[in-house]
């Protein structure tokens, strides 16, 4: 079990940098990928591999500090991780290629998605990331994974989401404004959750 927890912690530390390395430049400089083409992907892989190599060489140090958490919290972390993974899977199925969030990367005609799970919150993909990262942090107790989860939350809330919402508003206009006014950013409202449960009971 301890070996699996270490592998999971290492996986989070190694893979997480790929998210900001790939997405932040595209959000800050729209059209960057169109200008650079395949060079952009090559540059992303090169930078990420360089960062991953440094992390791998320091993995023992990074995983050296660990909290001894109660079994209930560790179990809650596993539940949160599984729930986040399922939410990510549902979102991926719903969006298909559009999950990358930029129409120029998919070649698909742009349309605003408002069906489940986007009728519960505007950014279920980001919510699933938070759930998975904090789930792993609770399940393993590694301080470095907690810090990654907090850093991911900070970058997403103050960087990724504001920039993405600006892009969505410019792309969809009033349609997105109306949708954003009635749908929470991340945490589904109580009425939304109760409505989902009520509809499910009606069907069963």
ABEGO torsion letter per residue (X at the ends): XAAAAAAAAAAAAAAAAAAAAAAAAAAABBGAAAAAEAAAAAAAAAAAAAAAAAAAAAAAAAAABBBBBBAAAAAAAAAAAAAAAAAAAAAAAAAEAAAAGBAAAAGBBBBBBABOAAAABABAAAAAAAAAAAAAAAAAGBAAAAAAAAAAAAAAAAAAAAAAAAAAAAAAEAAAAAAAAABBAABBBAAAAAAAAAAAAAAX
